[in-house]
């Protein structure tokens, strides 16, 4: 019996021959699809609505009620750091001034009498913790303190030489690192003149300050270098406890002196600032520095002669 032939729709090709691609189908695959902007807008609106929905009951309260709760909580500064919505609603100039005056008046009260009223920072009642937390807040800047002084001179318990005396404050980390601005340098100087100190028990804080001094030297930033180094103290106030041994800024090291001389071009003002500090960590007989001096003198460079005379004077 002869086999029955079966017809298959489509073109016939010889054995091993591939069919040509359908250009219309290829073009349709390559053609980008149109995307409507409407679903994207709806998605954004939905995400914003979901974000509002995720707010806690406390965050949803009006600012006036939140500020009242903040005062009832004995100015618990942990509320300011709890979330961004709470921080924004509690960023009221009157409230900020009240909190600042409360914290620093209690500091003076504790220094003079040894007692302090109830005040909270989470679970801590240590006034130095309160000060550190308050000074680290973004809104507390040098212009803000000067504006408060002009608006309310009685806000500060003690004044020395026309400046607020804050007394033995831990320097906040935000003031120990760049970018350096005039206001930041003034703020740092004000705190150091108030016997502020960098907490050496926290190795991170002091390491940041030391690295910042190195970068300021390399950038030839005289203002930043002066702000980070020890400065003359204001007159002591009777009844206040002495400042810690770490008070007064960064103690320059031999490495800082080498950086200023060998790597930063021996900037006169910066080198003088470093050598003016009586630091046991800085060797004025450093071999690398004196090698640079002799080399420069041999080349007829006046900087070599100048630095040699300065080092000899400081050794006396």
Secondary structure as GFF3:
##gff-version 3
##sequence-region A 1 316
A	DSSP	alpha_helix	23	30	.	.	.	ID=ss1
A	DSSP	alpha_helix	38	54	.	.	.	ID=ss2
A	DSSP	alpha_helix	63	72	.	.	.	ID=ss3
A	DSSP	alpha_helix	78	82	.	.	.	ID=ss4
A	DSSP	alpha_helix	84	89	.	.	.	ID=ss5
A	DSSP	alpha_helix	93	113	.	.	.	ID=ss6
A	DSSP	alpha_helix	127	135	.	.	.	ID=ss7
A	DSSP	alpha_helix	142	151	.	.	.	ID=ss8
A	DSSP	three_ten_helix	153	155	.	.	.	ID=ss9
A	DSSP	beta_strand	159	160	.	.	.	ID=ss10
A	DSSP	beta_strand	163	164	.	.	.	ID=ss11
A	DSSP	three_ten_helix	173	175	.	.	.	ID=ss12
A	DSSP	alpha_helix	182	193	.	.	.	ID=ss13
A	DSSP	alpha_helix	203	218	.	.	.	ID=ss14
A	DSSP	alpha_helix	222	228	.	.	.	ID=ss15
A	DSSP	alpha_helix	254	258	.	.	.	ID=ss16
A	DSSP	pi_helix	259	263	.	.	.	ID=ss17
A	DSSP	alpha_helix	268	276	.	.	.	ID=ss18
A	DSSP	alpha_helix	287	298	.	.	.	ID=ss19
A	DSSP	alpha_helix	302	315	.	.	.	ID=ss20
###
